[in-house]
Amino acid sequence: MIPRTNARGILALALVTGIVHAVAALWLSGVVRGRPVGALTPATSEELAFFAVTVGGLVALGATPVVLRARFGLVTPALALVTLFVAAFLTSWRRFETARAAGASSIDLSADSLFGPLWVVPLVIVLVVGGLEFVVRRRVRSTAA
């Protein structure tokens, strides 16, 4: 665990990690769906608000494991996020490639949507996994003492 005296450094690292996560998720979503990244540009004020909430959520999602690791020493939130990220984008990529090969129309909702408009689902999973690790560590420490 990192001491509280380095809180600004932790927050800076978490913010950078969250931004990298958001950029990677949006870029991979475009690649998987066969759309250029410029296609994500919002055209109306409602789309802009939705896009801002999505990007903010993706930044928070990417930052959460860093904060949990620094503050509580938890490892499983990062492992859960990486596992979900890779599984979602590989599953979506295979699904879209199969649909393109068959000449089918695009599929709007797919596993990669978890790292877009449905970002709250992996966030809840990451927090639950982290909470379980926290409880298990606390119980192990209390029985060992």
MOTA-V551736 format. One line per field, one symbol per residue. burial: I if it has 16 or more other C-alpha atoms within 10 Angstrom, else O. A space follows every 10 residues. Layout:
# MOTA-V551736
burial: ???
This chain:
# MOTA-V551736
burial: OOOOOOOOOI OOOIIOIIIO IIOOIIIIII OIIOOOOOOO OOOOOOOOOO IOOIIIIIII IIIIIIIIII OOIIIIIIOI IOOIIOOIIO OIIOIIOOOO OOOOOOOOOO IIIIIIIIII OIIOOIIOII IOIIOOOOOO OOOOO
